[in-house]
Every structure is written in structure tokens, then in C-alpha cells.
Amino acid sequence: MTDRKIKITVESYEVLLIKRHAALSRSWCASCSKQVTLIDMNDAYAAGLSEEAINRRGETGRIHLIEKAGEPTFICLNSLIQTERR
């Protein structure tokens, strides 16, 4: 009797869709050490991320939250994309 091996490969893809009518903001992300595109929290909520999920990922460093005095909190788009790929 011969042993058989079956290899199953599963691939999945997710799309994060952010609709913007205005120009995207760019700023320095200290965690990435480069200029990045920023999205605001409302765009993240509209894309289906909950406030709890954003805060949890921000606390663990999985996404980079960028806070500037007198402005709303932004999310580094690079870190968000990397998080969604995992």
C-alpha cells in the first residue's frame, strides 16, 4: 500500500475600499520612518473598522496612529494595509 499526500492551498483576498472626494493627506510616520498617506478615523469607520478594533491595533502597534495638536487622529495607511494583509 502506498501513502498518499494531498496538498491543499487556500488563498484569500480582502479589499479595503476608502472613498474620498478630497485629496489625501500626507505626513511623516515616525514608526515607518517615512512620508506616508494618512486616512482619518471617519474613513476607517466607513471602511468597516470599529473604533475598538482601531484602538486595540493602535495600542499593540499593529497600526500607527498619528496625532497632531489641534487636529483629529489619523491612521498611517501603510500600517493599515500591512495589518490587513496578515
N, CA, C and O atoms as a CHARMM CRD file, in Angstrom:
* protein
*
  344
    1    1 MET  N      0.84500  -1.16300   0.00000 PROA 1      0.00000
    2    1 MET  CA     0.00000   0.00000   0.00000 PROA 1      0.00000
    3    1 MET  C      0.90100   1.24100   0.00000 PROA 1      0.00000
    4    1 MET  O      1.91600   1.27200   0.69600 PROA 1      0.00000
    5    2 THR  N      0.53400   2.25100  -0.77100 PROA 2      0.00000
    6    2 THR  CA     1.31600   3.46300  -0.91600 PROA 2      0.00000
    7    2 THR  C      0.65200   4.60400  -0.15000 PROA 2      0.00000
    8    2 THR  O     -0.56000   4.80500  -0.22600 PROA 2      0.00000
    9    3 ASP  N      1.49100   5.35800   0.60100 PROA 3      0.00000
   10    3 ASP  CA     0.95400   6.53600   1.29600 PROA 3      0.00000
   11    3 ASP  C      0.74300   7.65100   0.28800 PROA 3      0.00000
   12    3 ASP  O      1.57300   7.88700  -0.59000 PROA 3      0.00000
   13    4 ARG  N     -0.38000   8.32800   0.43300 PROA 4      0.00000
   14    4 ARG  CA    -0.67400   9.46200  -0.43900 PROA 4      0.00000
   15    4 ARG  C     -0.65900  10.74400   0.37300 PROA 4      0.00000
   16    4 ARG  O     -1.07900  10.78100   1.53000 PROA 4      0.00000
   17    5 LYS  N     -0.17100  11.77500  -0.25500 PROA 5      0.00000
   18    5 LYS  CA    -0.18900  13.09800   0.36400 PROA 5      0.00000
   19    5 LYS  C     -1.05700  14.01100  -0.48800 PROA 5      0.00000
   20    5 LYS  O     -0.95300  14.03500  -1.71400 PROA 5      0.00000
   21    6 ILE  N     -1.89700  14.74500   0.18000 PROA 6      0.00000
   22    6 ILE  CA    -2.74000  15.72000  -0.50500 PROA 6      0.00000
   23    6 ILE  C     -2.36100  17.10100   0.02100 PROA 6      0.00000
   24    6 ILE  O     -2.36100  17.35100   1.22600 PROA 6      0.00000
   25    7 LYS  N     -2.04700  17.96400  -0.89200 PROA 7      0.00000
   26    7 LYS  CA    -1.69400  19.33100  -0.51800 PROA 7      0.00000
   27    7 LYS  C     -2.84500  20.24700  -0.91800 PROA 7      0.00000
   28    7 LYS  O     -3.24600  20.29100  -2.08100 PROA 7      0.00000
   29    8 ILE  N     -3.36500  20.97200   0.05900 PROA 8      0.00000
   30    8 ILE  CA    -4.45300  21.90400  -0.18900 PROA 8      0.00000
   31    8 ILE  C     -3.93300  23.31000   0.06800 PROA 8      0.00000
   32    8 ILE  O     -3.40200  23.60000   1.14000 PROA 8      0.00000
   33    9 THR  N     -4.09100  24.17400  -0.91600 PROA 9      0.00000
   34    9 THR  CA    -3.66000  25.56300  -0.79600 PROA 9      0.00000
   35    9 THR  C     -4.89400  26.45400  -0.84400 PROA 9      0.00000
   36    9 THR  O     -5.72300  26.35400  -1.74700 PROA 9      0.00000
   37   10 VAL  N     -4.99100  27.32300   0.14700 PROA 10     0.00000
   38   10 VAL  CA    -6.12500  28.24300   0.20200 PROA 10     0.00000
   39   10 VAL  C     -5.58500  29.66200   0.14900 PROA 10     0.00000
   40   10 VAL  O     -4.68600  30.02400   0.90900 PROA 10     0.00000
   41   11 GLU  N     -6.13100  30.45200  -0.74100 PROA 11     0.00000
   42   11 GLU  CA    -5.76100  31.85900  -0.83000 PROA 11     0.00000
   43   11 GLU  C     -7.01300  32.68200  -0.60100 PROA 11     0.00000
   44   11 GLU  O     -8.09500  32.35100  -1.08600 PROA 11     0.00000
   45   12 SER  N     -6.84700  33.75300   0.14200 PROA 12     0.00000
   46   12 SER  CA    -7.98400  34.65400   0.33400 PROA 12     0.00000
   47   12 SER  C     -7.50500  36.08600   0.15900 PROA 12     0.00000
   48   12 SER  O     -6.35200  36.40900   0.44500 PROA 12     0.00000
   49   13 TYR  N     -8.38100  36.91400  -0.30100 PROA 13     0.00000
   50   13 TYR  CA    -8.05800  38.30200  -0.54800 PROA 13     0.00000
   51   13 TYR  C     -9.15700  39.17500   0.04700 PROA 13     0.00000
   52   13 TYR  O    -10.33900  38.83100   0.00800 PROA 13     0.00000
   53   14 GLU  N     -8.74900  40.28200   0.58300 PROA 14     0.00000
   54   14 GLU  CA    -9.69600  41.26200   1.08700 PROA 14     0.00000
   55   14 GLU  C     -9.39200  42.58700   0.43300 PROA 14     0.00000
   56   14 GLU  O     -8.23900  42.89300   0.12700 PROA 14     0.00000
   57   15 VAL  N    -10.41500  43.36000   0.22300 PROA 15     0.00000
   58   15 VAL  CA   -10.25400  44.68000  -0.36200 PROA 15     0.00000
   59   15 VAL  C    -10.73400  45.70100   0.65400 PROA 15     0.00000
   60   15 VAL  O    -11.84300  45.59800   1.17900 PROA 15     0.00000
   61   16 LEU  N     -9.89600  46.68200   0.92600 PROA 16     0.00000
   62   16 LEU  CA   -10.25300  47.79100   1.79900 PROA 16     0.00000
   63   16 LEU  C    -10.54800  48.96900   0.88300 PROA 16     0.00000
   64   16 LEU  O     -9.64300  49.51200   0.24900 PROA 16     0.00000
   65   17 LEU  N    -11.80700  49.36200   0.81700 PROA 17     0.00000
   66   17 LEU  CA   -12.23400  50.41400  -0.08400 PROA 17     0.00000
   67   17 LEU  C    -12.50400  51.67700   0.70700 PROA 17     0.00000
   68   17 LEU  O    -13.33500  51.69400   1.61600 PROA 17     0.00000
   69   18 ILE  N    -11.78900  52.73700   0.34800 PROA 18     0.00000
   70   18 ILE  CA   -11.97200  54.02500   1.00100 PROA 18     0.00000
   71   18 ILE  C    -12.32700  55.02600  -0.08400 PROA 18     0.00000
   72   18 ILE  O    -11.53600  55.28300  -0.99100 PROA 18     0.00000
   73   19 LYS  N    -13.51600  55.58300   0.01700 PROA 19     0.00000
   74   19 LYS  CA   -13.95700  56.56600  -0.96700 PROA 19     0.00000
   75   19 LYS  C    -13.63100  57.95000  -0.46200 PROA 19     0.00000
   76   19 LYS  O    -14.01900  58.33000   0.64300 PROA 19     0.00000
   77   20 ARG  N    -12.91700  58.70200  -1.27800 PROA 20     0.00000
   78   20 ARG  CA   -12.52200  60.05700  -0.88600 PROA 20     0.00000
   79   20 ARG  C    -12.88800  61.01700  -2.00200 PROA 20     0.00000
   80   20 ARG  O    -12.66900  60.73500  -3.18000 PROA 20     0.00000
   81   21 HSD  N    -13.44200  62.14300  -1.62100 PROA 21     0.00000
   82   21 HSD  CA   -13.70500  63.19400  -2.59100 PROA 21     0.00000
   83   21 HSD  C    -12.62700  64.27800  -2.49900 PROA 21     0.00000
   84   21 HSD  O    -12.39600  65.01000  -3.46100 PROA 21     0.00000
   85   22 ALA  N    -11.98800  64.37400  -1.36800 PROA 22     0.00000
   86   22 ALA  CA   -10.92700  65.37200  -1.17300 PROA 22     0.00000
   87   22 ALA  C     -9.56600  64.70100  -1.34900 PROA 22     0.00000
   88   22 ALA  O     -9.46900  63.47600  -1.42000 PROA 22     0.00000
   89   23 ALA  N     -8.53700  65.50800  -1.41600 PROA 23     0.00000
   90   23 ALA  CA    -7.17700  64.98100  -1.55200 PROA 23     0.00000
   91   23 ALA  C     -6.75400  64.28300  -0.26400 PROA 23     0.00000
   92   23 ALA  O     -7.14600  64.68700   0.83100 PROA 23     0.00000
   93   24 LEU  N     -5.96000  63.24600  -0.40400 PROA 24     0.00000
   94   24 LEU  CA    -5.45000  62.52900   0.76100 PROA 24     0.00000
   95   24 LEU  C     -4.33600  63.33700   1.41500 PROA 24     0.00000
   96   24 LEU  O     -3.59000  64.04800   0.74100 PROA 24     0.00000
   97   25 SER  N     -4.23400  63.21800   2.72300 PROA 25     0.00000
   98   25 SER  CA    -3.17800  63.90600   3.47200 PROA 25     0.00000
   99   25 SER  C     -1.92000  63.05100   3.49100 PROA 25     0.00000
  100   25 SER  O     -1.98800  61.82200   3.47800 PROA 25     0.00000
  101   26 ARG  N     -0.78500  63.71300   3.52100 PROA 26     0.00000
  102   26 ARG  CA     0.49700  63.01900   3.66900 PROA 26     0.00000
  103   26 ARG  C      1.23600  63.64700   4.82500 PROA 26     0.00000
  104   26 ARG  O      1.16700  64.85600   5.04300 PROA 26     0.00000
  105   27 SER  N      1.94300  62.81800   5.56300 PROA 27     0.00000
  106   27 SER  CA     2.71300  63.31400   6.69500 PROA 27     0.00000
  107   27 SER  C      3.78600  62.29000   7.04100 PROA 27     0.00000
  108   27 SER  O      3.83100  61.20200   6.46700 PROA 27     0.00000
  109   28 TRP  N      4.64000  62.64800   7.98000 PROA 28     0.00000
  110   28 TRP  CA     5.70900  61.77300   8.44900 PROA 28     0.00000
  111   28 TRP  C      5.16000  60.79100   9.46600 PROA 28     0.00000
  112   28 TRP  O      4.46500  61.18600  10.40200 PROA 28     0.00000
  113   29 CYS  N      5.46500  59.52500   9.28900 PROA 29     0.00000
  114   29 CYS  CA     5.11700  58.49100  10.26700 PROA 29     0.00000
  115   29 CYS  C      6.42200  58.07800  10.94500 PROA 29     0.00000
  116   29 CYS  O      7.31000  57.51400  10.30500 PROA 29     0.00000
  117   30 ALA  N      6.53100  58.35800  12.22700 PROA 30     0.00000
  118   30 ALA  CA     7.75000  58.03400  12.96400 PROA 30     0.00000
  119   30 ALA  C      7.98100  56.52300  13.01700 PROA 30     0.00000
  120   30 ALA  O      9.12700  56.07300  12.99500 PROA 30     0.00000
  121   31 SER  N      6.91400  55.74300  13.08700 PROA 31     0.00000
  122   31 SER  CA     7.06600  54.28800  13.15400 PROA 31     0.00000
  123   31 SER  C      7.57400  53.70500  11.84400 PROA 31     0.00000
  124   31 SER  O      8.37300  52.76800  11.85200 PROA 31     0.00000
  125   32 CYS  N      7.11600  54.25400  10.71100 PROA 32     0.00000
  126   32 CYS  CA     7.57300  53.78900   9.39500 PROA 32     0.00000
  127   32 CYS  C      8.87200  54.47200   8.97100 PROA 32     0.00000
  128   32 CYS  O      9.58300  53.98600   8.09100 PROA 32     0.00000
  129   33 SER  N      9.17000  55.59900   9.60500 PROA 33     0.00000
  130   33 SER  CA    10.33900  56.42000   9.26000 PROA 33     0.00000
  131   33 SER  C     10.30300  56.90300   7.81200 PROA 33     0.00000
  132   33 SER  O     11.32000  56.89600   7.11800 PROA 33     0.00000
  133   34 LYS  N      9.11200  57.32400   7.36600 PROA 34     0.00000
  134   34 LYS  CA     8.97700  57.86900   6.01700 PROA 34     0.00000
  135   34 LYS  C      7.66100  58.62800   5.87300 PROA 34     0.00000
  136   34 LYS  O      6.77800  58.55600   6.72700 PROA 34     0.00000
  137   35 GLN  N      7.56200  59.35800   4.76200 PROA 35     0.00000
  138   35 GLN  CA     6.32500  60.05600   4.42000 PROA 35     0.00000
  139   35 GLN  C      5.28200  59.01500   4.03900 PROA 35     0.00000
  140   35 GLN  O      5.56900  58.09700   3.27200 PROA 35     0.00000
  141   36 VAL  N      4.07300  59.15500   4.57200 PROA 36     0.00000
  142   36 VAL  CA     3.01500  58.19300   4.29200 PROA 36     0.00000
  143   36 VAL  C      1.71000  58.92400   3.99700 PROA 36     0.00000
  144   36 VAL  O      1.55900  60.11000   4.29000 PROA 36     0.00000
  145   37 THR  N      0.79200  58.19700   3.41900 PROA 37     0.00000
  146   37 THR  CA    -0.56000  58.69500   3.22200 PROA 37     0.00000
  147   37 THR  C     -1.34400  58.43800   4.49700 PROA 37     0.00000
  148   37 THR  O     -1.21700  57.38100   5.11500 PROA 37     0.00000
  149   38 LEU  N     -2.14800  59.40700   4.88100 PROA 38     0.00000
  150   38 LEU  CA    -2.94600  59.29100   6.09400 PROA 38     0.00000
  151   38 LEU  C     -4.42300  59.19400   5.74700 PROA 38     0.00000
  152   38 LEU  O     -4.88400  59.78300   4.76900 PROA 38     0.00000
  153   39 ILE  N     -5.15100  58.45000   6.55400 PROA 39     0.00000
  154   39 ILE  CA    -6.60600  58.47000   6.45500 PROA 39     0.00000
  155   39 ILE  C     -7.13600  58.87700   7.82000 PROA 39     0.00000
  156   39 ILE  O     -6.52400  58.59700   8.85100 PROA 39     0.00000
  157   40 ASP  N     -8.27400  59.53500   7.80900 PROA 40     0.00000
  158   40 ASP  CA    -8.82400  59.92400   9.10200 PROA 40     0.00000
  159   40 ASP  C     -9.70900  58.80700   9.64800 PROA 40     0.00000
  160   40 ASP  O    -10.06500  57.86700   8.93700 PROA 40     0.00000
  161   41 MET  N    -10.04300  58.93200  10.89700 PROA 41     0.00000
  162   41 MET  CA   -10.79300  57.87700  11.59200 PROA 41     0.00000
  163   41 MET  C    -12.15300  57.64300  10.93400 PROA 41     0.00000
  164   41 MET  O    -12.61100  56.50200  10.86300 PROA 41     0.00000
  165   42 ASN  N    -12.80200  58.69600  10.45500 PROA 42     0.00000
  166   42 ASN  CA   -14.11200  58.52300   9.82200 PROA 42     0.00000
  167   42 ASN  C    -14.02700  57.64300   8.57900 PROA 42     0.00000
  168   42 ASN  O    -14.92800  56.84600   8.31700 PROA 42     0.00000
  169   43 ASP  N    -12.94200  57.78600   7.81000 PROA 43     0.00000
  170   43 ASP  CA   -12.75600  56.92800   6.64600 PROA 43     0.00000
  171   43 ASP  C    -12.55800  55.47400   7.06300 PROA 43     0.00000
  172   43 ASP  O    -13.06200  54.56200   6.40800 PROA 43     0.00000
  173   44 ALA  N    -11.83200  55.26200   8.14400 PROA 44     0.00000
  174   44 ALA  CA   -11.61500  53.90300   8.65000 PROA 44     0.00000
  175   44 ALA  C    -12.92900  53.29300   9.12100 PROA 44     0.00000
  176   44 ALA  O    -13.19500  52.11700   8.87000 PROA 44     0.00000
  177   45 TYR  N    -13.75100  54.08700   9.80400 PROA 45     0.00000
  178   45 TYR  CA   -15.06100  53.59900  10.24800 PROA 45     0.00000
  179   45 TYR  C    -15.93100  53.25000   9.04600 PROA 45     0.00000
  180   45 TYR  O    -16.61300  52.22600   9.04300 PROA 45     0.00000
  181   46 ALA  N    -15.90500  54.10900   8.02200 PROA 46     0.00000
  182   46 ALA  CA   -16.70800  53.87700   6.82000 PROA 46     0.00000
  183   46 ALA  C    -16.25000  52.62400   6.07300 PROA 46     0.00000
  184   46 ALA  O    -17.04200  51.98200   5.38400 PROA 46     0.00000
  185   47 ALA  N    -14.96600  52.28100   6.21300 PROA 47     0.00000
  186   47 ALA  CA   -14.43100  51.08500   5.55800 PROA 47     0.00000
  187   47 ALA  C    -14.74900  49.81500   6.34100 PROA 47     0.00000
  188   47 ALA  O    -14.41500  48.71400   5.90600 PROA 47     0.00000
  189   48 GLY  N    -15.40000  49.97100   7.50400 PROA 48     0.00000
  190   48 GLY  CA   -15.83000  48.79700   8.25000 PROA 48     0.00000
  191   48 GLY  C    -15.01700  48.47900   9.49000 PROA 48     0.00000
  192   48 GLY  O    -15.26600  47.46200  10.13700 PROA 48     0.00000
  193   49 LEU  N    -14.05600  49.31300   9.83900 PROA 49     0.00000
  194   49 LEU  CA   -13.27800  49.08100  11.05400 PROA 49     0.00000
  195   49 LEU  C    -13.98600  49.74000  12.22900 PROA 49     0.00000
  196   49 LEU  O    -14.44800  50.87600  12.12000 PROA 49     0.00000
  197   50 SER  N    -14.07100  49.04600  13.32900 PROA 50     0.00000
  198   50 SER  CA   -14.71600  49.60500  14.51500 PROA 50     0.00000
  199   50 SER  C    -13.70700  50.42700  15.31400 PROA 50     0.00000
  200   50 SER  O    -12.49600  50.24500  15.19100 PROA 50     0.00000
  201   51 GLU  N    -14.22800  51.32300  16.12500 PROA 51     0.00000
  202   51 GLU  CA   -13.35600  52.14400  16.97200 PROA 51     0.00000
  203   51 GLU  C    -12.54000  51.26200  17.90600 PROA 51     0.00000
  204   51 GLU  O    -11.36100  51.52200  18.14900 PROA 51     0.00000
  205   52 GLU  N    -13.17100  50.22200  18.42400 PROA 52     0.00000
  206   52 GLU  CA   -12.48100  49.29200  19.33000 PROA 52     0.00000
  207   52 GLU  C    -11.32200  48.59100  18.61300 PROA 52     0.00000
  208   52 GLU  O    -10.23400  48.46600  19.17400 PROA 52     0.00000
  209   53 ALA  N    -11.55100  48.13800  17.38600 PROA 53     0.00000
  210   53 ALA  CA   -10.50200  47.45000  16.62900 PROA 53     0.00000
  211   53 ALA  C     -9.34000  48.38600  16.32700 PROA 53     0.00000
  212   53 ALA  O     -8.17800  47.98700  16.41000 PROA 53     0.00000
  213   54 ILE  N     -9.65000  49.62400  15.97800 PROA 54     0.00000
  214   54 ILE  CA    -8.59600  50.60500  15.68600 PROA 54     0.00000
  215   54 ILE  C     -7.77800  50.88300  16.93500 PROA 54     0.00000
  216   54 ILE  O     -6.54800  50.89800  16.88300 PROA 54     0.00000
  217   55 ASN  N     -8.45100  51.10400  18.05400 PROA 55     0.00000
  218   55 ASN  CA    -7.73600  51.39100  19.30300 PROA 55     0.00000
  219   55 ASN  C     -6.87300  50.21200  19.73500 PROA 55     0.00000
  220   55 ASN  O     -5.73600  50.39900  20.16600 PROA 55     0.00000
  221   56 ARG  N     -7.41000  49.00000  19.62200 PROA 56     0.00000
  222   56 ARG  CA    -6.66300  47.80600  20.01100 PROA 56     0.00000
  223   56 ARG  C     -5.41900  47.63600  19.14300 PROA 56     0.00000
  224   56 ARG  O     -4.33600  47.35300  19.65500 PROA 56     0.00000
  225   57 ARG  N     -5.57400  47.80800  17.83200 PROA 57     0.00000
  226   57 ARG  CA    -4.43300  47.68500  16.92600 PROA 57     0.00000
  227   57 ARG  C     -3.42500  48.81400  17.13500 PROA 57     0.00000
  228   57 ARG  O     -2.22000  48.61200  16.98600 PROA 57     0.00000
  229   58 GLY  N     -3.92300  49.99700  17.48000 PROA 58     0.00000
  230   58 GLY  CA    -3.03400  51.12000  17.76500 PROA 58     0.00000
  231   58 GLY  C     -2.21900  50.89500  19.02100 PROA 58     0.00000
  232   58 GLY  O     -1.03300  51.22200  19.06000 PROA 58     0.00000
  233   59 GLU  N     -2.84900  50.33300  20.05800 PROA 59     0.00000
  234   59 GLU  CA    -2.14500  50.06000  21.32300 PROA 59     0.00000
  235   59 GLU  C     -1.06200  49.00700  21.15400 PROA 59     0.00000
  236   59 GLU  O     -0.01400  49.08400  21.79500 PROA 59     0.00000
  237   60 THR  N     -1.30700  48.03100  20.30100 PROA 60     0.00000
  238   60 THR  CA    -0.31900  46.97200  20.09600 PROA 60     0.00000
  239   60 THR  C      0.72100  47.34100  19.04700 PROA 60     0.00000
  240   60 THR  O      1.68400  46.60400  18.83700 PROA 60     0.00000
  241   61 GLY  N      0.52600  48.49600  18.38200 PROA 61     0.00000
  242   61 GLY  CA     1.48100  48.93300  17.37500 PROA 61     0.00000
  243   61 GLY  C      1.27200  48.32500  16.01000 PROA 61     0.00000
  244   61 GLY  O      2.09000  48.52400  15.11200 PROA 61     0.00000
  245   62 ARG  N      0.18800  47.58500  15.83600 PROA 62     0.00000
  246   62 ARG  CA    -0.07900  46.98000  14.52500 PROA 62     0.00000
  247   62 ARG  C     -0.45400  48.03400  13.49500 PROA 62     0.00000
  248   62 ARG  O     -0.12700  47.89700  12.31600 PROA 62     0.00000
  249   63 ILE  N     -1.14200  49.08600  13.93600 PROA 63     0.00000
  250   63 ILE  CA    -1.35600  50.24100  13.06900 PROA 63     0.00000
  251   63 ILE  C     -0.76100  51.46200  13.75900 PROA 63     0.00000
  252   63 ILE  O     -0.67300  51.51700  14.98600 PROA 63     0.00000
  253   64 HSD  N     -0.36300  52.41800  12.97000 PROA 64     0.00000
  254   64 HSD  CA     0.28200  53.60800  13.51300 PROA 64     0.00000
  255   64 HSD  C     -0.72400  54.75100  13.54100 PROA 64     0.00000
  256   64 HSD  O     -1.22300  55.18400  12.50200 PROA 64     0.00000
  257   65 LEU  N     -1.01300  55.22900  14.74400 PROA 65     0.00000
  258   65 LEU  CA    -1.90300  56.36700  14.91700 PROA 65     0.00000
  259   65 LEU  C     -1.06100  57.62700  14.98400 PROA 65     0.00000
  260   65 LEU  O     -0.07700  57.68300  15.72100 PROA 65     0.00000
  261   66 ILE  N     -1.44100  58.63000  14.22500 PROA 66     0.00000
  262   66 ILE  CA    -0.68100  59.87700  14.16300 PROA 66     0.00000
  263   66 ILE  C     -1.56500  60.98400  14.70200 PROA 66     0.00000
  264   66 ILE  O     -2.62200  61.29200  14.15200 PROA 66     0.00000
  265   67 GLU  N     -1.10100  61.57100  15.79200 PROA 67     0.00000
  266   67 GLU  CA    -1.85700  62.62300  16.45700 PROA 67     0.00000
  267   67 GLU  C     -1.07000  63.92200  16.38400 PROA 67     0.00000
  268   67 GLU  O      0.11900  63.96500  16.69900 PROA 67     0.00000
  269   68 LYS  N     -1.74800  64.96900  15.96700 PROA 68     0.00000
  270   68 LYS  CA    -1.14500  66.29700  15.90700 PROA 68     0.00000
  271   68 LYS  C     -2.01200  67.22800  16.74000 PROA 68     0.00000
  272   68 LYS  O     -3.23300  67.08000  16.78800 PROA 68     0.00000
  273   69 ALA  N     -1.37600  68.17800  17.38600 PROA 69     0.00000
  274   69 ALA  CA    -2.10200  69.11800  18.23600 PROA 69     0.00000
  275   69 ALA  C     -3.15400  69.87800  17.42200 PROA 69     0.00000
  276   69 ALA  O     -2.86000  70.43200  16.36300 PROA 69     0.00000
  277   70 GLY  N     -4.36700  69.88900  17.93400 PROA 70     0.00000
  278   70 GLY  CA    -5.44700  70.63200  17.29800 PROA 70     0.00000
  279   70 GLY  C     -6.04600  69.97600  16.07100 PROA 70     0.00000
  280   70 GLY  O     -6.88500  70.58300  15.40500 PROA 70     0.00000
  281   71 GLU  N     -5.64300  68.75600  15.75200 PROA 71     0.00000
  282   71 GLU  CA    -6.16800  68.05200  14.59500 PROA 71     0.00000
  283   71 GLU  C     -6.70600  66.69400  15.02300 PROA 71     0.00000
  284   71 GLU  O     -6.32000  66.17500  16.07000 PROA 71     0.00000
  285   72 PRO  N     -7.59000  66.11800  14.22300 PROA 72     0.00000
  286   72 PRO  CA    -8.08200  64.77600  14.56000 PROA 72     0.00000
  287   72 PRO  C     -6.96700  63.73300  14.40900 PROA 72     0.00000
  288   72 PRO  O     -5.94000  63.99900  13.78400 PROA 72     0.00000
  289   73 THR  N     -7.17500  62.57100  14.97400 PROA 73     0.00000
  290   73 THR  CA    -6.21900  61.47400  14.86500 PROA 73     0.00000
  291   73 THR  C     -6.29700  60.86300  13.47300 PROA 73     0.00000
  292   73 THR  O     -7.38400  60.67600  12.92800 PROA 73     0.00000
  293   74 PHE  N     -5.14300  60.55600  12.90500 PROA 74     0.00000
  294   74 PHE  CA    -5.06000  59.92300  11.59300 PROA 74     0.00000
  295   74 PHE  C     -4.43100  58.53900  11.73500 PROA 74     0.00000
  296   74 PHE  O     -3.79700  58.22400  12.74200 PROA 74     0.00000
  297   75 ILE  N     -4.62200  57.73200  10.71000 PROA 75     0.00000
  298   75 ILE  CA    -4.03800  56.39300  10.65900 PROA 75     0.00000
  299   75 ILE  C     -3.08000  56.34700   9.48300 PROA 75     0.00000
  300   75 ILE  O     -3.40800  56.80000   8.38600 PROA 75     0.00000
  301   76 CYS  N     -1.89900  55.79900   9.71200 PROA 76     0.00000
  302   76 CYS  CA    -0.91500  55.58200   8.65200 PROA 76     0.00000
  303   76 CYS  C     -1.46400  54.47500   7.73600 PROA 76     0.00000
  304   76 CYS  O     -1.66200  53.34000   8.16900 PROA 76     0.00000
  305   77 LEU  N     -1.70200  54.81900   6.48500 PROA 77     0.00000
  306   77 LEU  CA    -2.29300  53.86800   5.55500 PROA 77     0.00000
  307   77 LEU  C     -1.38700  52.66700   5.32400 PROA 77     0.00000
  308   77 LEU  O     -1.88100  51.55000   5.17100 PROA 77     0.00000
  309   78 ASN  N     -0.06600  52.86900   5.29600 PROA 78     0.00000
  310   78 ASN  CA     0.86800  51.74400   5.11600 PROA 78     0.00000
  311   78 ASN  C      0.68700  50.69800   6.20300 PROA 78     0.00000
  312   78 ASN  O      0.63200  49.50100   5.91800 PROA 78     0.00000
  313   79 SER  N      0.59400  51.14900   7.45200 PROA 79     0.00000
  314   79 SER  CA     0.44800  50.18900   8.55800 PROA 79     0.00000
  315   79 SER  C     -0.89300  49.48700   8.50500 PROA 79     0.00000
  316   79 SER  O     -0.99100  48.31100   8.85300 PROA 79     0.00000
  317   80 LEU  N     -1.92900  50.19500   8.07300 PROA 80     0.00000
  318   80 LEU  CA    -3.25000  49.57700   7.97200 PROA 80     0.00000
  319   80 LEU  C     -3.25800  48.50400   6.89400 PROA 80     0.00000
  320   80 LEU  O     -3.83400  47.43200   7.08300 PROA 80     0.00000
  321   81 ILE  N     -2.62400  48.78600   5.77100 PROA 81     0.00000
  322   81 ILE  CA    -2.55400  47.79300   4.69700 PROA 81     0.00000
  323   81 ILE  C     -1.77500  46.56600   5.14800 PROA 81     0.00000
  324   81 ILE  O     -2.18800  45.43900   4.87200 PROA 81     0.00000
  325   82 GLN  N     -0.64800  46.76800   5.84200 PROA 82     0.00000
  326   82 GLN  CA     0.15000  45.64400   6.33800 PROA 82     0.00000
  327   82 GLN  C     -0.65300  44.80700   7.32800 PROA 82     0.00000
  328   82 GLN  O     -0.56200  43.57900   7.32400 PROA 82     0.00000
  329   83 THR  N     -1.43500  45.46500   8.17200 PROA 83     0.00000
  330   83 THR  CA    -2.25800  44.75600   9.16300 PROA 83     0.00000
  331   83 THR  C     -3.31500  43.92100   8.46800 PROA 83     0.00000
  332   83 THR  O     -3.57200  42.78700   8.87200 PROA 83     0.00000
  333   84 GLU  N     -3.92300  44.45900   7.44000 PROA 84     0.00000
  334   84 GLU  CA    -4.98800  43.74800   6.72900 PROA 84     0.00000
  335   84 GLU  C     -4.44800  42.57100   5.92200 PROA 84     0.00000
  336   84 GLU  O     -5.19100  41.63300   5.63300 PROA 84     0.00000
  337   85 ARG  N     -3.17300  42.60600   5.55500 PROA 85     0.00000
  338   85 ARG  CA    -2.58300  41.50300   4.79200 PROA 85     0.00000
  339   85 ARG  C     -2.32500  40.27800   5.64700 PROA 85     0.00000
  340   85 ARG  O     -2.23200  39.16500   5.12800 PROA 85     0.00000
  341   86 ARG  N     -2.20700  40.47300   6.95500 PROA 86     0.00000
  342   86 ARG  CA    -1.89900  39.34700   7.84700 PROA 86     0.00000
  343   86 ARG  C     -3.09200  38.48500   8.08000 PROA 86     0.00000
  344   86 ARG  O     -3.00600  37.49400   8.80600 PROA 86     0.00000
